[in-house]
Amino acid sequence: MLRKIYELPGSDVPTGLMGVVAEADGHVNQAFWRDYAPADSYKSGQITFVSTSIAKSKSGWYLLEWAKGEQYRLAPFWGDDEVLTPTIINNRLVADSASGIAWIGEDLYAEATLGQGWVRKYDGTDMGVAVPDTWAYSTPQWIGRNLLFALEANPSYRVKIWTEQNGTQTLVGHSGDDSMGWANPGSDGKDLVWIQGEGRKPDDEYFPTRWIMTSKFSTNPADIKPRRMIPWPTRSISTQITPPSVGCGYGAFRYDIGWPSATETGIIIVRLSDGVSWVLTSPSLVPPDTWILPLAITCDELFATYTGARMYTIRRVRLDSLGPGTPPPK
């Protein structure tokens, strides 16, 4: 299942906005349309919508109202991905500490407010706090009924997991030693990947050594068996907007070299069985002709967002078109 937001035709003329949830090779399940509005309508009041996540048979979005050039009101909504009038979770001013957005799972959802991240059932049952301070943690990802995310508050980086049985605990990493860090996790429920930083001294801002890591997935920290894959080229080990995509024994990560002022960006694909990798390098940063984020990876294809010629698209890349790949360093 893929999600797409189209905004046409450009930022300097009136734009219309459409959000779509569709099967990769099937029918459109859900579509929303906001009619054309002047490019500067956010100054006088404009309502738009943004996608957050999808799960089996479900989708999550939020309405965003602008006033006087600033974000004014948030209204997250979710529901069955074939319903055209989804449920509004709440409708609050952005300045309200209880305002926030929701990350959708098949059975549960996580509501991230300005202060805390709550887990709830779709009938409204409160399952408790999963994230004590949403500003300090990465974008969460549902793995079945388990919520995977990371503490990414420099100098501390730890991979975390929330389960119904044990609440929130550290899955990868340990406290008390900030010379190492564990961040940017992703999983498909079979394999787990993350970025590991090593060798940082007390006065260092970044980790001098960084690796893409993997293990078989488990909710039990004692069952995580880390394996190094390949060096990580980006200075920061933090999650970049969304978690890496994992599927069929592959992991796909967005990277940028020179962060925060990137000189090169793209997507790294790693085969988790042996560390063989492929790199899709963005052709140009100015004007933008770039790979943005991996969305999903299967045994045959990578799905990723791409921007070029002022168009934001989803591209499909066959893995067998990428050649033999680069072996990991010995």
Contacts in CASP RR format, 6 or more apart in sequence:
PFRMAT RR
TARGET T0000
AUTHOR 0000-0000-0000
METHOD contacts of the structure
MODEL  1
MLRKIYELPGSDVPTGLMGVVAEADGHVNQAFWRDYAPADSYKSGQITFV
STSIAKSKSGWYLLEWAKGEQYRLAPFWGDDEVLTPTIINNRLVADSASG
IAWIGEDLYAEATLGQGWVRKYDGTDMGVAVPDTWAYSTPQWIGRNLLFA
LEANPSYRVKIWTEQNGTQTLVGHSGDDSMGWANPGSDGKDLVWIQGEGR
KPDDEYFPTRWIMTSKFSTNPADIKPRRMIPWPTRSISTQITPPSVGCGY
GAFRYDIGWPSATETGIIIVRLSDGVSWVLTSPSLVPPDTWILPLAITCD
ELFATYTGARMYTIRRVRLDSLGPGTPPPK
1 21 0 8 1.000
1 22 0 8 1.000
1 23 0 8 1.000
1 24 0 8 1.000
1 29 0 8 1.000
1 54 0 8 1.000
1 56 0 8 1.000
1 81 0 8 1.000
2 21 0 8 1.000
2 22 0 8 1.000
2 23 0 8 1.000
2 24 0 8 1.000
2 295 0 8 1.000
2 296 0 8 1.000
2 303 0 8 1.000
2 314 0 8 1.000
3 19 0 8 1.000
3 20 0 8 1.000
3 21 0 8 1.000
3 51 0 8 1.000
3 54 0 8 1.000
3 59 0 8 1.000
3 295 0 8 1.000
4 19 0 8 1.000
4 20 0 8 1.000
4 22 0 8 1.000
4 314 0 8 1.000
5 17 0 8 1.000
5 18 0 8 1.000
5 19 0 8 1.000
5 20 0 8 1.000
5 50 0 8 1.000
5 51 0 8 1.000
5 312 0 8 1.000
6 17 0 8 1.000
6 18 0 8 1.000
6 19 0 8 1.000
6 20 0 8 1.000
6 312 0 8 1.000
7 15 0 8 1.000
7 16 0 8 1.000
7 17 0 8 1.000
7 312 0 8 1.000
8 15 0 8 1.000
8 16 0 8 1.000
9 15 0 8 1.000
9 310 0 8 1.000
10 39 0 8 1.000
10 310 0 8 1.000
11 39 0 8 1.000
12 39 0 8 1.000
13 39 0 8 1.000
14 36 0 8 1.000
14 37 0 8 1.000
14 38 0 8 1.000
14 39 0 8 1.000
15 36 0 8 1.000
15 37 0 8 1.000
15 39 0 8 1.000
16 33 0 8 1.000
16 34 0 8 1.000
16 35 0 8 1.000
16 36 0 8 1.000
16 37 0 8 1.000
17 33 0 8 1.000
17 34 0 8 1.000
17 48 0 8 1.000
17 49 0 8 1.000
18 31 0 8 1.000
18 32 0 8 1.000
18 33 0 8 1.000
18 34 0 8 1.000
19 31 0 8 1.000
19 32 0 8 1.000
19 33 0 8 1.000
19 49 0 8 1.000
19 51 0 8 1.000
20 28 0 8 1.000
20 30 0 8 1.000
20 31 0 8 1.000
21 28 0 8 1.000
21 29 0 8 1.000
21 30 0 8 1.000
21 31 0 8 1.000
21 54 0 8 1.000
21 59 0 8 1.000
21 81 0 8 1.000
22 28 0 8 1.000
22 29 0 8 1.000
23 29 0 8 1.000
24 303 0 8 1.000
24 316 0 8 1.000
29 59 0 8 1.000
29 81 0 8 1.000
29 82 0 8 1.000
30 59 0 8 1.000
30 81 0 8 1.000
30 82 0 8 1.000
30 83 0 8 1.000
30 84 0 8 1.000
31 84 0 8 1.000
32 49 0 8 1.000
32 61 0 8 1.000
32 84 0 8 1.000
34 47 0 8 1.000
34 48 0 8 1.000
34 49 0 8 1.000
37 46 0 8 1.000
41 66 0 8 1.000
42 66 0 8 1.000
42 69 0 8 1.000
43 66 0 8 1.000
43 68 0 8 1.000
43 69 0 8 1.000
44 67 0 8 1.000
44 68 0 8 1.000
45 65 0 8 1.000
45 66 0 8 1.000
45 67 0 8 1.000
45 68 0 8 1.000
45 69 0 8 1.000
45 72 0 8 1.000
46 65 0 8 1.000
46 66 0 8 1.000
47 63 0 8 1.000
47 64 0 8 1.000
47 65 0 8 1.000
47 66 0 8 1.000
48 63 0 8 1.000
48 64 0 8 1.000
48 66 0 8 1.000
49 61 0 8 1.000
49 62 0 8 1.000
49 63 0 8 1.000
49 64 0 8 1.000
50 61 0 8 1.000
50 62 0 8 1.000
50 64 0 8 1.000
51 59 0 8 1.000
51 60 0 8 1.000
51 61 0 8 1.000
52 60 0 8 1.000
52 61 0 8 1.000
52 62 0 8 1.000
52 76 0 8 1.000
52 101 0 8 1.000
52 102 0 8 1.000
52 103 0 8 1.000
52 104 0 8 1.000
53 59 0 8 1.000
53 60 0 8 1.000
53 103 0 8 1.000
53 104 0 8 1.000
53 105 0 8 1.000
53 142 0 8 1.000
54 60 0 8 1.000
54 81 0 8 1.000
54 104 0 8 1.000
55 104 0 8 1.000
55 105 0 8 1.000
55 106 0 8 1.000
55 142 0 8 1.000
56 106 0 8 1.000
57 80 0 8 1.000
57 81 0 8 1.000
57 82 0 8 1.000
57 106 0 8 1.000
58 78 0 8 1.000
58 79 0 8 1.000
58 80 0 8 1.000
58 81 0 8 1.000
58 104 0 8 1.000
58 105 0 8 1.000
58 106 0 8 1.000
59 78 0 8 1.000
59 79 0 8 1.000
59 81 0 8 1.000
59 86 0 8 1.000
59 104 0 8 1.000
60 76 0 8 1.000
60 77 0 8 1.000
60 78 0 8 1.000
60 79 0 8 1.000
60 86 0 8 1.000
60 102 0 8 1.000
60 104 0 8 1.000
61 76 0 8 1.000
61 77 0 8 1.000
61 78 0 8 1.000
61 86 0 8 1.000
62 74 0 8 1.000
62 75 0 8 1.000
62 76 0 8 1.000
62 77 0 8 1.000
62 100 0 8 1.000
62 101 0 8 1.000
62 102 0 8 1.000
63 73 0 8 1.000
63 74 0 8 1.000
63 75 0 8 1.000
63 76 0 8 1.000
63 77 0 8 1.000
64 71 0 8 1.000
64 73 0 8 1.000
64 74 0 8 1.000
64 75 0 8 1.000
65 71 0 8 1.000
65 72 0 8 1.000
65 73 0 8 1.000
65 74 0 8 1.000
65 75 0 8 1.000
66 72 0 8 1.000
67 73 0 8 1.000
70 94 0 8 1.000
71 94 0 8 1.000
72 93 0 8 1.000
72 94 0 8 1.000
73 91 0 8 1.000
73 92 0 8 1.000
73 93 0 8 1.000
73 94 0 8 1.000
73 99 0 8 1.000
74 91 0 8 1.000
74 92 0 8 1.000
74 93 0 8 1.000
74 94 0 8 1.000
74 99 0 8 1.000
74 100 0 8 1.000
74 101 0 8 1.000
75 88 0 8 1.000
75 89 0 8 1.000
75 90 0 8 1.000
75 91 0 8 1.000
75 92 0 8 1.000
76 88 0 8 1.000
76 89 0 8 1.000
76 90 0 8 1.000
76 100 0 8 1.000
76 101 0 8 1.000
76 102 0 8 1.000
76 111 0 8 1.000
77 86 0 8 1.000
77 87 0 8 1.000
77 88 0 8 1.000
77 89 0 8 1.000
78 86 0 8 1.000
78 87 0 8 1.000
78 89 0 8 1.000
78 102 0 8 1.000
78 104 0 8 1.000
78 109 0 8 1.000
79 86 0 8 1.000
79 87 0 8 1.000
79 104 0 8 1.000
80 86 0 8 1.000
89 102 0 8 1.000
89 111 0 8 1.000
90 98 0 8 1.000
90 99 0 8 1.000
90 100 0 8 1.000
90 111 0 8 1.000
92 98 0 8 1.000
92 99 0 8 1.000
92 100 0 8 1.000
93 99 0 8 1.000
97 113 0 8 1.000
97 114 0 8 1.000
97 115 0 8 1.000
98 113 0 8 1.000
98 114 0 8 1.000
99 113 0 8 1.000
99 114 0 8 1.000
100 111 0 8 1.000
100 112 0 8 1.000
100 113 0 8 1.000
100 114 0 8 1.000
101 111 0 8 1.000
101 112 0 8 1.000
102 109 0 8 1.000
102 110 0 8 1.000
102 111 0 8 1.000
102 112 0 8 1.000
103 109 0 8 1.000
103 110 0 8 1.000
103 112 0 8 1.000
103 139 0 8 1.000
103 140 0 8 1.000
103 141 0 8 1.000
103 142 0 8 1.000
103 147 0 8 1.000
104 142 0 8 1.000
105 142 0 8 1.000
105 144 0 8 1.000
106 142 0 8 1.000
106 144 0 8 1.000
106 145 0 8 1.000
107 121 0 8 1.000
107 122 0 8 1.000
107 144 0 8 1.000
107 145 0 8 1.000
108 119 0 8 1.000
108 120 0 8 1.000
108 121 0 8 1.000
108 122 0 8 1.000
108 127 0 8 1.000
108 142 0 8 1.000
108 145 0 8 1.000
108 147 0 8 1.000
109 119 0 8 1.000
109 120 0 8 1.000
109 122 0 8 1.000
110 117 0 8 1.000
110 118 0 8 1.000
110 119 0 8 1.000
110 120 0 8 1.000
110 130 0 8 1.000
110 131 0 8 1.000
110 140 0 8 1.000
110 142 0 8 1.000
110 147 0 8 1.000
111 117 0 8 1.000
111 118 0 8 1.000
111 119 0 8 1.000
111 120 0 8 1.000
112 131 0 8 1.000
112 134 0 8 1.000
112 140 0 8 1.000
113 134 0 8 1.000
114 134 0 8 1.000
114 135 0 8 1.000
115 133 0 8 1.000
115 134 0 8 1.000
115 135 0 8 1.000
116 129 0 8 1.000
116 131 0 8 1.000
116 132 0 8 1.000
116 133 0 8 1.000
116 134 0 8 1.000
117 129 0 8 1.000
117 130 0 8 1.000
117 131 0 8 1.000
117 132 0 8 1.000
117 134 0 8 1.000
118 126 0 8 1.000
118 127 0 8 1.000
118 128 0 8 1.000
118 129 0 8 1.000
118 130 0 8 1.000
119 126 0 8 1.000
119 127 0 8 1.000
119 128 0 8 1.000
119 129 0 8 1.000
119 130 0 8 1.000
119 147 0 8 1.000
119 162 0 8 1.000
120 126 0 8 1.000
120 127 0 8 1.000
121 127 0 8 1.000
127 164 0 8 1.000
129 168 0 8 1.000
130 140 0 8 1.000
130 147 0 8 1.000
130 149 0 8 1.000
130 162 0 8 1.000
130 167 0 8 1.000
130 168 0 8 1.000
131 137 0 8 1.000
131 140 0 8 1.000
131 149 0 8 1.000
131 162 0 8 1.000
131 168 0 8 1.000
132 168 0 8 1.000
133 153 0 8 1.000
135 153 0 8 1.000
136 151 0 8 1.000
136 152 0 8 1.000
136 153 0 8 1.000
137 149 0 8 1.000
137 150 0 8 1.000
137 151 0 8 1.000
137 152 0 8 1.000
137 153 0 8 1.000
137 160 0 8 1.000
138 149 0 8 1.000
138 150 0 8 1.000
138 152 0 8 1.000
138 183 0 8 1.000
138 184 0 8 1.000
138 185 0 8 1.000
138 238 0 8 1.000
138 239 0 8 1.000
138 243 0 8 1.000
139 149 0 8 1.000
139 239 0 8 1.000
139 241 0 8 1.000
139 242 0 8 1.000
139 243 0 8 1.000
140 147 0 8 1.000
140 148 0 8 1.000
140 149 0 8 1.000
141 147 0 8 1.000
141 148 0 8 1.000
141 149 0 8 1.000
141 185 0 8 1.000
141 186 0 8 1.000
141 187 0 8 1.000
141 243 0 8 1.000
142 148 0 8 1.000
143 187 0 8 1.000
143 188 0 8 1.000
143 189 0 8 1.000
143 217 0 8 1.000
144 189 0 8 1.000
145 163 0 8 1.000
145 164 0 8 1.000
146 161 0 8 1.000
146 162 0 8 1.000
146 163 0 8 1.000
146 219 0 8 1.000
147 161 0 8 1.000
147 162 0 8 1.000
148 159 0 8 1.000
148 160 0 8 1.000
148 161 0 8 1.000
148 171 0 8 1.000
148 185 0 8 1.000
148 186 0 8 1.000
148 187 0 8 1.000
148 243 0 8 1.000
149 159 0 8 1.000
149 160 0 8 1.000
149 161 0 8 1.000
149 162 0 8 1.000
149 185 0 8 1.000
150 157 0 8 1.000
150 158 0 8 1.000
150 159 0 8 1.000
150 160 0 8 1.000
150 182 0 8 1.000
150 183 0 8 1.000
150 184 0 8 1.000
150 185 0 8 1.000
150 194 0 8 1.000
150 238 0 8 1.000
150 239 0 8 1.000
151 157 0 8 1.000
151 158 0 8 1.000
151 160 0 8 1.000
152 183 0 8 1.000
152 184 0 8 1.000
152 237 0 8 1.000
152 238 0 8 1.000
152 239 0 8 1.000
154 205 0 8 1.000
155 178 0 8 1.000
155 200 0 8 1.000
156 175 0 8 1.000
156 178 0 8 1.000
156 181 0 8 1.000
157 181 0 8 1.000
157 182 0 8 1.000
157 183 0 8 1.000
157 197 0 8 1.000
157 237 0 8 1.000
157 238 0 8 1.000
158 170 0 8 1.000
158 172 0 8 1.000
158 173 0 8 1.000
158 174 0 8 1.000
158 175 0 8 1.000
158 181 0 8 1.000
158 182 0 8 1.000
158 183 0 8 1.000
159 170 0 8 1.000
159 171 0 8 1.000
159 172 0 8 1.000
159 173 0 8 1.000
159 182 0 8 1.000
159 183 0 8 1.000
159 185 0 8 1.000
159 194 0 8 1.000
160 168 0 8 1.000
160 169 0 8 1.000
160 170 0 8 1.000
160 171 0 8 1.000
161 168 0 8 1.000
161 169 0 8 1.000
161 171 0 8 1.000
161 219 0 8 1.000
162 168 0 8 1.000
163 169 0 8 1.000
163 219 0 8 1.000
166 219 0 8 1.000
169 221 0 8 1.000
170 221 0 8 1.000
171 185 0 8 1.000
171 219 0 8 1.000
171 221 0 8 1.000
171 224 0 8 1.000
172 182 0 8 1.000
172 185 0 8 1.000
172 192 0 8 1.000
172 194 0 8 1.000
172 213 0 8 1.000
172 215 0 8 1.000
172 221 0 8 1.000
172 224 0 8 1.000
172 226 0 8 1.000
173 180 0 8 1.000
173 181 0 8 1.000
173 182 0 8 1.000
178 200 0 8 1.000
179 198 0 8 1.000
179 199 0 8 1.000
179 200 0 8 1.000
179 201 0 8 1.000
180 196 0 8 1.000
180 197 0 8 1.000
180 198 0 8 1.000
180 199 0 8 1.000
180 200 0 8 1.000
180 207 0 8 1.000
181 196 0 8 1.000
181 197 0 8 1.000
181 198 0 8 1.000
181 200 0 8 1.000
181 207 0 8 1.000
181 237 0 8 1.000
182 194 0 8 1.000
182 195 0 8 1.000
182 196 0 8 1.000
182 197 0 8 1.000
182 213 0 8 1.000
183 194 0 8 1.000
183 195 0 8 1.000
183 237 0 8 1.000
183 238 0 8 1.000
183 239 0 8 1.000
184 194 0 8 1.000
184 195 0 8 1.000
184 237 0 8 1.000
184 238 0 8 1.000
184 239 0 8 1.000
184 240 0 8 1.000
184 243 0 8 1.000
184 244 0 8 1.000
184 253 0 8 1.000
185 192 0 8 1.000
185 193 0 8 1.000
185 194 0 8 1.000
185 239 0 8 1.000
185 243 0 8 1.000
185 244 0 8 1.000
186 192 0 8 1.000
186 193 0 8 1.000
186 194 0 8 1.000
186 243 0 8 1.000
186 244 0 8 1.000
186 245 0 8 1.000
186 246 0 8 1.000
187 193 0 8 1.000
187 217 0 8 1.000
187 246 0 8 1.000
188 217 0 8 1.000
188 246 0 8 1.000
188 247 0 8 1.000
188 248 0 8 1.000
189 217 0 8 1.000
189 246 0 8 1.000
190 216 0 8 1.000
190 217 0 8 1.000
190 246 0 8 1.000
190 247 0 8 1.000
190 249 0 8 1.000
191 214 0 8 1.000
191 215 0 8 1.000
191 216 0 8 1.000
191 217 0 8 1.000
191 246 0 8 1.000
191 247 0 8 1.000
191 249 0 8 1.000
191 251 0 8 1.000
191 272 0 8 1.000
192 214 0 8 1.000
192 215 0 8 1.000
192 216 0 8 1.000
192 217 0 8 1.000
192 218 0 8 1.000
192 224 0 8 1.000
192 246 0 8 1.000
193 212 0 8 1.000
193 213 0 8 1.000
193 214 0 8 1.000
193 229 0 8 1.000
193 244 0 8 1.000
193 246 0 8 1.000
193 251 0 8 1.000
193 253 0 8 1.000
193 270 0 8 1.000
193 272 0 8 1.000
194 213 0 8 1.000
195 210 0 8 1.000
195 211 0 8 1.000
195 212 0 8 1.000
195 213 0 8 1.000
195 232 0 8 1.000
195 237 0 8 1.000
195 253 0 8 1.000
196 210 0 8 1.000
196 211 0 8 1.000
196 213 0 8 1.000
196 226 0 8 1.000
196 228 0 8 1.000
196 237 0 8 1.000
197 207 0 8 1.000
197 209 0 8 1.000
197 210 0 8 1.000
197 211 0 8 1.000
197 232 0 8 1.000
197 237 0 8 1.000
198 207 0 8 1.000
198 208 0 8 1.000
198 209 0 8 1.000
198 210 0 8 1.000
198 211 0 8 1.000
199 207 0 8 1.000
199 208 0 8 1.000
199 209 0 8 1.000
200 206 0 8 1.000
200 207 0 8 1.000
200 208 0 8 1.000
206 235 0 8 1.000
206 236 0 8 1.000
207 237 0 8 1.000
209 231 0 8 1.000
210 231 0 8 1.000
210 232 0 8 1.000
210 233 0 8 1.000
210 234 0 8 1.000
210 235 0 8 1.000
210 237 0 8 1.000
211 228 0 8 1.000
211 229 0 8 1.000
211 230 0 8 1.000
211 231 0 8 1.000
211 232 0 8 1.000
212 228 0 8 1.000
212 229 0 8 1.000
212 230 0 8 1.000
212 231 0 8 1.000
212 232 0 8 1.000
212 253 0 8 1.000
212 268 0 8 1.000
212 270 0 8 1.000
213 226 0 8 1.000
213 227 0 8 1.000
213 228 0 8 1.000
213 229 0 8 1.000
214 226 0 8 1.000
214 227 0 8 1.000
214 229 0 8 1.000
214 270 0 8 1.000
214 272 0 8 1.000
215 224 0 8 1.000
215 225 0 8 1.000
215 226 0 8 1.000
215 227 0 8 1.000
216 223 0 8 1.000
216 225 0 8 1.000
218 224 0 8 1.000
228 328 0 8 1.000
229 270 0 8 1.000
229 272 0 8 1.000
229 275 0 8 1.000
229 277 0 8 1.000
229 328 0 8 1.000
230 268 0 8 1.000
230 270 0 8 1.000
230 275 0 8 1.000
230 277 0 8 1.000
230 328 0 8 1.000
230 329 0 8 1.000
231 329 0 8 1.000
232 253 0 8 1.000
232 255 0 8 1.000
233 255 0 8 1.000
233 257 0 8 1.000
233 268 0 8 1.000
234 240 0 8 1.000
234 255 0 8 1.000
234 256 0 8 1.000
234 257 0 8 1.000
234 258 0 8 1.000
234 259 0 8 1.000
235 258 0 8 1.000
235 259 0 8 1.000
236 259 0 8 1.000
236 260 0 8 1.000
240 254 0 8 1.000
240 256 0 8 1.000
240 293 0 8 1.000
241 254 0 8 1.000
241 293 0 8 1.000
242 293 0 8 1.000
244 251 0 8 1.000
244 252 0 8 1.000
244 253 0 8 1.000
244 254 0 8 1.000
244 294 0 8 1.000
245 251 0 8 1.000
245 252 0 8 1.000
245 294 0 8 1.000
245 295 0 8 1.000
245 296 0 8 1.000
245 297 0 8 1.000
245 302 0 8 1.000
245 303 0 8 1.000
246 252 0 8 1.000
246 297 0 8 1.000
247 296 0 8 1.000
247 297 0 8 1.000
247 298 0 8 1.000
247 299 0 8 1.000
248 297 0 8 1.000
248 298 0 8 1.000
248 299 0 8 1.000
249 271 0 8 1.000
249 272 0 8 1.000
249 273 0 8 1.000
250 269 0 8 1.000
250 270 0 8 1.000
250 271 0 8 1.000
250 272 0 8 1.000
250 297 0 8 1.000
250 319 0 8 1.000
251 269 0 8 1.000
251 270 0 8 1.000
251 272 0 8 1.000
251 294 0 8 1.000
251 297 0 8 1.000
252 267 0 8 1.000
252 268 0 8 1.000
252 269 0 8 1.000
252 270 0 8 1.000
252 294 0 8 1.000
252 297 0 8 1.000
252 302 0 8 1.000
252 304 0 8 1.000
253 267 0 8 1.000
253 268 0 8 1.000
253 270 0 8 1.000
253 294 0 8 1.000
254 265 0 8 1.000
254 266 0 8 1.000
254 267 0 8 1.000
254 291 0 8 1.000
254 292 0 8 1.000
254 293 0 8 1.000
254 294 0 8 1.000
255 265 0 8 1.000
255 266 0 8 1.000
255 267 0 8 1.000
255 268 0 8 1.000
256 262 0 8 1.000
256 264 0 8 1.000
256 265 0 8 1.000
256 266 0 8 1.000
257 263 0 8 1.000
257 264 0 8 1.000
257 265 0 8 1.000
258 264 0 8 1.000
262 285 0 8 1.000
263 285 0 8 1.000
264 281 0 8 1.000
264 282 0 8 1.000
264 285 0 8 1.000
265 281 0 8 1.000
265 282 0 8 1.000
265 285 0 8 1.000
265 290 0 8 1.000
265 291 0 8 1.000
266 279 0 8 1.000
266 280 0 8 1.000
266 281 0 8 1.000
266 282 0 8 1.000
266 290 0 8 1.000
266 291 0 8 1.000
267 279 0 8 1.000
267 280 0 8 1.000
267 291 0 8 1.000
267 294 0 8 1.000
267 302 0 8 1.000
267 304 0 8 1.000
268 277 0 8 1.000
268 278 0 8 1.000
268 279 0 8 1.000
268 280 0 8 1.000
269 277 0 8 1.000
269 278 0 8 1.000
269 279 0 8 1.000
269 280 0 8 1.000
269 297 0 8 1.000
269 302 0 8 1.000
269 319 0 8 1.000
269 322 0 8 1.000
270 276 0 8 1.000
270 277 0 8 1.000
271 277 0 8 1.000
274 327 0 8 1.000
274 328 0 8 1.000
275 327 0 8 1.000
275 328 0 8 1.000
276 324 0 8 1.000
276 325 0 8 1.000
276 326 0 8 1.000
276 327 0 8 1.000
276 328 0 8 1.000
277 325 0 8 1.000
277 326 0 8 1.000
277 328 0 8 1.000
278 319 0 8 1.000
278 322 0 8 1.000
278 323 0 8 1.000
278 325 0 8 1.000
278 326 0 8 1.000
279 326 0 8 1.000
280 291 0 8 1.000
280 302 0 8 1.000
280 304 0 8 1.000
280 317 0 8 1.000
281 291 0 8 1.000
282 289 0 8 1.000
282 290 0 8 1.000
282 291 0 8 1.000
283 289 0 8 1.000
283 290 0 8 1.000
284 290 0 8 1.000
287 308 0 8 1.000
288 307 0 8 1.000
288 308 0 8 1.000
289 307 0 8 1.000
289 308 0 8 1.000
289 309 0 8 1.000
290 306 0 8 1.000
290 307 0 8 1.000
290 308 0 8 1.000
291 304 0 8 1.000
291 305 0 8 1.000
291 306 0 8 1.000
292 304 0 8 1.000
292 305 0 8 1.000
292 306 0 8 1.000
292 307 0 8 1.000
292 312 0 8 1.000
293 304 0 8 1.000
293 305 0 8 1.000
294 302 0 8 1.000
294 303 0 8 1.000
294 304 0 8 1.000
295 303 0 8 1.000
295 304 0 8 1.000
295 305 0 8 1.000
295 314 0 8 1.000
296 302 0 8 1.000
296 303 0 8 1.000
297 303 0 8 1.000
299 319 0 8 1.000
300 318 0 8 1.000
300 319 0 8 1.000
300 320 0 8 1.000
301 316 0 8 1.000
301 317 0 8 1.000
301 318 0 8 1.000
301 319 0 8 1.000
302 316 0 8 1.000
302 317 0 8 1.000
302 319 0 8 1.000
303 314 0 8 1.000
303 315 0 8 1.000
303 316 0 8 1.000
304 314 0 8 1.000
304 315 0 8 1.000
304 317 0 8 1.000
305 312 0 8 1.000
305 313 0 8 1.000
305 314 0 8 1.000
305 315 0 8 1.000
306 312 0 8 1.000
306 313 0 8 1.000
306 314 0 8 1.000
306 315 0 8 1.000
307 313 0 8 1.000
END
